[in-house]
Amino acid sequence: MTHVVLNRRRLLVAGGSVIATGASALLLPARAQGLAPTESMPGGANNYHSHKGAPTVDRIGKGGFWMTGTVRRAGDGAPLAGQRIQIWAHTVEGREEDQRSHGATLTDKNGAFRLEMPQIIPIFGQPHGHLAYDSGEFKTVFLRPVMRSAKDTSLEAHFVLQPA
């Protein structure tokens, strides 16, 4: 059986090692190091330019479908509060180019956004949404996530932004 003798020197060295390597992680929030920025998706900007600057709204149309996601900073993955996300889609209430199918929302303190809108329906064979980060502090990113099924009642999209 091995006995470890603890004296003041060994205790100080061991304690210093813990503080130098691990304790800082306990005191700071977890962040993804080296998080790459999100690339704009082909087709993501369709029908955006004619409605750039869509108003911030509580809901688009009568609702029933949820568009959700997060916005984080490239590199450290820190959540970005107060960022404007514009959303539009082809829905049961209007086509994606219709002004009534566009709206914007802001991220909360955790970088999350959530906006209720009408049910997304297929156009050109795919049910999909369009989202844009376009506030100017970071580079503009367009996303065009496709739903697995036209029966889904929600869709997620996540942005990782790099400074403009």
N, C-alpha and C positions, 0 to 999 in steps of 0.2 A: 504494500500500500504506500502511495506517495503522499507525503505531507508537504503542503505549501506553507511556508512561513511568511506571514504578512508583517512587515515592519513599516515604519513611516515612509521610507523612501519608495518601497514597492507600491504602497497605497497611493502616494502622490503621483507616481509615474502612471499607474493604471487609471487613476481618475483623470489626469491630464489627457490621456489618450482618448478616453470616452468623450470628453468635452470637445477635443479637437476634431474628432471624426464623426461622432454620432449624435451628440446632444444638440447640435445646431439644427439637425433635421427634425428634432422633436419640437423645437421652438418656432420654426418657420413653416408656413403652409407648403404642402406638397405641390411642386410645379414640374411640368415636363421640360426637361432641358433639351434644347436643340429642336424644338417643335417646328416643322417646316410649314411655310405659308400655304394656304389653299390656292390652287390654280383655278382660274375661271373655266367653266365648262362650256364646250361648244353648244350653241343654241340657248345658252342662259340669258343672253341679252335680247332675245326676240321680244318685240313689242315694248321694250323698255324706254327707248329714246322719246317716243311720243308722249310718254307719261312720267318722265323724269320728275322727281319732286312730288310724288303722290303724297297726299295728306296722311299725317299720323292719325290712325283711327283705333277705336276700341274693338271693332269687328267689321269685316267686309260682308255686306249683304245680310242674309238671315242666319248665317252660321251653320253649325252642324259638323264641321270638319276643322281639325286643329293642325296648324303649321307651327312646329316648335323647333328649337335648336339652341345653339350656343355661339358666342363670339369670344375668341381668345387672341392674345397677342402672340405672334410668331416668336420663337426663341424660348421664352420662359413659360409660355402657356397661361399667363395671367388672364383672368376673366376681365372683359372690357365692358364696363357699365355705360349706359347712356348712348349706345351706338344705334344708329338708325338702320333698320332692315326693311327694304321694300319687298312686297310680295304680290304676285299676280298669277292667275291660272285660268284655264278653261274650266268653267264650273256649270252646275245645273242652272245658274242664274245669269251667266254671260260668258262671252268668249274672252280669251286672254287679252285681246286688244281693246276691249271695252273699258272705259274709265271706271265704271262701277265694279270691275273685277280687280282693281288695283288698290293697295293701301300700304301703309307703313306702320311699324311698331318700334319701340325702343327696348334695348336690353336692360335687365334689372341689375342690381349690385353684384350678382353672381355671373353676369354675362349671358344670362338666359333670355330667350324671347319666346313669346307664345301669342298667336293671333288666330282667332276663330274666323272662319270663312265658309262659303257654301261648299258642298261636296265637289271635289275635283272629278271630272269625267275625262275619258280618253279623247284625245285629238291626234290624228295621224296614227292611231292604233296604240298610243301610250298615255296612260294617266300620269301627269307630271305637273310639278309646280315650277315657278320661277322665283328666285330670290336675288336680291342685290344688296351688297353693302356699298354705299356711295356717299358717305358723309364727308370725305375729303381728308381726314386726319391720317387715314391709311389708304393703301391702294385699293381701287374699286375691284370687287370680285362679284361675278355672276355665277349662280348655281342653277342647275336644272335637274333636280332629283326626280327619279322615276319611281312610281309606286309599284309594289309587287302585284297588287290587285286593285281593280277599280272599286272594290268593296271596302278597301281600307278607309278608315275615318280619321287618319292622321298621317303626317309625314314629317320627318326630321331632316334638318340640314345644319351642318356645323361649319363655321368660318374660323380660320386661323389667319389673322391679318398681319401684314408687314407695313411699316411706316411708308407714307407716300414720298 
